[in-house]
Amino acid sequence: MKPTIQTSQAGFTRLELAAVVSTVALLAGLLLTTAGVDRQSSQIMGCRANLRQLTRAWSLYALDNHDRLPVNSDNGAPGNWCGPGFLDFTSTPQNWNPAYLTNALLWRSASDPDYWNCPGDPATVKVAGQGDRRRIRSYSMNASVGSATSFWSPGYRTYIKTTDLTAPGPDRTYILLDEHPDSINDGSFAVSMDGFGGSPSLRKLIDFPGSHHLGSGDFSFGDGHVETWKWLDGRTKPPYKPGGLISLNVPSPNNPDVLRIQAATTARP
């Protein structure tokens, strides 16, 4: 008689299956996390490249105009570095139609609409028949640069020519930054110098810097280099809320981020 061959019909136990499922879930989570970090890193690199290009256009404008810097108006008037008009969340074409950038003083040397929009900027507007369209601009310019006076920084320097950038110096004076999408309106980023060098309880945030790069914002400087600043205070990085502007000009006492921005904005005469 032939021997009987016994085969096992047993599969994974419940405990073994639970371990496999947990391992697969962990690996999937790690892959998603890595993909998210890679995407964020790519967006930061794209934003920094945009700022370099816009700052280069800013420098070339001055070279072509007897050292005079492009106008940086806070009233949305024509003849501005970024063109006329304000940004909001309505469907008006000046929010989403790149044709409005062609009137910008920097357009000649930055004539690709992608230069003007941070790849990490989540803001869009709804346009009839076209769905969601990204807004045309994510960047603003230091209100003390390209303006004869600064309403928010009385008694401090403003910079009309590149040769004016002697303090804090071109390598320490920011020119452009990505602004919070719920804060950006005109092309001028206002900074109050209240509480700078003393009385930190007086610090405030007029406009809000961008924080959609893992809680960081990007800045370009007068010498052309770009820095990414990690914000330390939660008040500096309010969450993005689609469809509406946040309250501006709000007290932010003892905020170290405000002090850092102030130090790179302007200086006493």
C-alpha positions in Angstrom: 0.0 0.0 0.0 1.3 3.4 -0.9 2.0 5.8 1.9 -0.5 8.5 2.4 0.9 12.0 1.7 -0.7 14.6 4.0 -0.9 18.2 2.7 -1.4 21.2 5.0 -4.4 23.4 4.2 -3.5 25.9 6.8 -2.9 29.6 5.7 -1.9 32.6 7.6 -3.2 32.9 11.1 -5.2 36.0 12.1 -2.2 37.3 14.0 0.1 36.8 11.0 -2.4 38.5 8.7 -2.7 41.4 11.0 1.1 41.7 11.0 1.2 41.7 7.2 -1.6 44.3 6.9 0.2 46.5 9.5 3.5 46.3 7.6 1.8 47.1 4.3 0.0 50.1 5.8 3.3 51.3 7.4 5.1 51.1 4.1 2.3 52.8 2.2 2.3 55.6 4.8 6.1 56.0 4.4 5.8 56.2 0.7 3.0 58.8 0.9 5.1 60.8 3.4 8.2 60.7 1.2 6.1 61.7 -1.8 4.7 64.6 0.1 8.1 65.8 1.3 9.5 65.5 -2.2 6.6 67.5 -3.6 7.1 70.2 -0.9 10.8 70.3 -1.6 10.2 70.7 -5.3 7.8 73.6 -4.7 10.3 75.3 -2.5 13.0 75.0 -5.2 10.5 76.3 -7.8 9.6 79.3 -5.6 13.2 80.1 -5.0 13.9 80.0 -8.7 11.0 82.3 -9.4 12.3 84.8 -6.8 15.8 84.7 -8.3 14.3 85.5 -11.8 12.1 88.3 -10.6 15.0 89.8 -8.6 17.2 89.6 -11.6 14.5 91.4 -13.6 14.4 94.0 -10.8 18.2 94.5 -11.1 18.1 94.7 -14.9 15.3 97.4 -14.7 17.6 99.5 -12.5 20.5 99.1 -15.0 18.3 100.3 -17.8 16.9 103.2 -15.8 20.0 105.1 -14.5 20.1 103.0 -11.3 16.5 103.9 -10.4 14.5 101.0 -8.9 11.0 100.0 -10.3 8.1 101.8 -8.7 6.5 99.9 -5.8 3.2 101.5 -5.2 0.7 100.4 -2.6 -2.4 101.8 -4.4 -2.5 99.5 -7.4 -1.8 102.4 -9.8 -0.4 101.7 -13.3 3.4 101.9 -13.8 4.0 99.5 -10.9 6.6 96.7 -10.7 3.9 94.1 -10.9 1.3 96.0 -13.0 -1.9 97.6 -11.9 -4.7 96.4 -9.7 -5.3 94.5 -6.5 -5.7 90.7 -5.9 -8.7 89.3 -4.2 -10.9 86.1 -4.7 -13.4 87.4 -7.2 -13.5 86.3 -10.8 -12.3 89.6 -12.2 -9.7 89.0 -14.9 -7.0 90.9 -13.1 -6.9 88.1 -10.6 -6.3 85.3 -13.1 -5.6 86.5 -16.6 -1.8 86.7 -17.1 -2.3 89.4 -19.7 -2.4 91.9 -16.8 1.2 91.1 -16.0 2.3 92.4 -19.4 2.0 95.9 -17.9 4.4 95.1 -15.1 7.7 97.0 -15.1 9.5 93.7 -14.6 7.7 91.9 -17.4 10.4 92.6 -20.0 12.9 90.4 -18.1 10.4 88.1 -16.5 7.9 87.4 -19.3 6.8 83.9 -18.3 3.6 83.9 -16.1 5.0 81.0 -14.2 7.7 83.2 -12.7 5.1 85.2 -10.9 3.2 82.3 -9.2 4.7 80.2 -6.5 4.1 76.5 -7.3 3.0 76.0 -3.7 0.5 78.8 -3.7 -2.9 77.1 -3.2 -5.1 80.1 -4.1 -7.5 79.9 -7.0 -10.6 81.8 -8.2 -13.6 80.4 -9.9 -14.1 81.7 -13.5 -17.3 81.0 -15.3 -16.8 78.4 -18.0 -13.2 77.8 -16.9 -13.5 76.4 -13.4 -10.7 77.1 -10.9 -7.9 79.3 -12.2 -4.8 80.1 -10.2 -4.2 83.8 -9.4 -1.5 85.5 -11.4 0.8 86.6 -8.6 2.2 85.1 -5.3 4.9 87.6 -4.6 5.1 91.1 -3.1 7.9 93.6 -2.7 9.3 95.2 0.4 7.3 98.4 0.9 10.5 100.3 1.7 12.0 99.5 -1.7 10.9 101.5 -4.8 8.8 103.9 -2.8 9.7 107.4 -1.7 7.9 107.1 1.6 6.7 104.2 3.7 3.5 104.9 5.7 4.2 101.9 8.0 7.8 102.8 8.8 8.1 106.5 9.4 11.6 107.7 10.3 13.2 104.8 8.5 15.0 104.6 5.2 13.3 104.0 1.8 15.3 102.9 -1.3 14.8 104.6 -4.6 18.1 103.6 -6.2 20.3 100.6 -5.8 23.0 102.9 -4.3 20.6 103.7 -1.5 20.8 100.1 -0.2 23.6 100.8 2.2 21.9 99.8 5.4 21.2 97.1 6.4 23.0 96.4 3.0 21.9 94.7 -0.2 22.8 91.2 1.2 20.6 91.8 4.2 17.7 93.8 2.7 14.9 91.6 1.3 13.4 92.7 -2.0 10.6 90.1 -2.7 8.9 87.4 -0.8 6.0 85.0 -1.2 3.1 86.5 0.6 0.3 84.5 2.4 -2.5 84.0 -0.2 -5.1 85.4 2.2 -3.0 88.5 2.8 -1.7 89.5 -0.6 -3.6 92.4 -2.3 -1.4 95.1 -3.8 2.2 94.5 -4.7 3.7 96.1 -1.6 4.4 94.1 1.5 4.0 96.4 4.5 6.1 96.0 7.7 5.6 98.1 10.8 8.9 98.9 12.5 7.1 99.4 15.9 8.9 97.4 18.6 12.1 97.1 16.6 15.1 97.7 18.8 13.0 97.9 21.9 9.4 97.5 23.3 8.7 94.1 21.7 5.2 94.2 23.0 4.5 96.8 20.2 5.3 94.4 17.3 2.5 93.7 14.8 1.9 92.0 11.5 0.5 94.4 8.8 0.8 91.8 6.0 1.5 88.1 6.4 4.4 86.3 4.8 3.9 83.0 3.0 4.0 79.9 5.1 2.9 77.2 2.7 6.4 75.7 2.4 6.2 73.5 5.5 5.7 76.5 7.7 8.4 78.6 5.9 8.5 81.5 3.6 11.0 82.5 0.8 12.8 85.9 0.5 15.1 87.3 -2.2 17.7 89.9 -1.3 19.3 92.9 -3.0 22.4 91.0 -3.9 20.3 88.3 -5.7 20.4 85.5 -3.2 17.3 83.8 -1.8 16.6 82.4 1.7 13.9 80.2 3.1 12.9 81.2 6.6 11.2 78.8 9.0 8.6 80.6 11.1 8.8 80.1 14.9 5.6 81.7 16.0 2.2 80.2 15.1 0.7 83.7 14.7 3.0 84.3 11.7 1.5 81.4 9.8 -2.3 81.4 9.9 -3.9 78.5 7.9 -5.0 79.3 4.4 -8.8 79.7 4.2 -10.0 79.6 0.5 -12.1 82.5 -0.7 -11.4 85.3 1.8 -8.8 87.7 3.1 -7.6 87.5 6.7 -7.5 90.4 9.1 -4.4 92.5 8.6 -2.6 95.0 10.8 -2.9 92.9 13.9 -0.8 93.1 17.1 1.7 90.3 17.5 3.7 91.2 20.7 7.0 89.5 21.3 6.8 87.7 18.0 10.4 86.7 17.0 9.4 86.3 13.4 8.3 90.0 13.2 11.7 91.1 14.6 13.5 89.0 11.9 11.5 90.6 9.1 11.9 94.1 10.5 15.7 93.7 10.6 15.7 92.8 6.9 13.2 95.5 5.8 14.9 98.9 6.4 17.1 100.8 8.8 17.4 104.2 10.5 18.9 107.0 8.4 
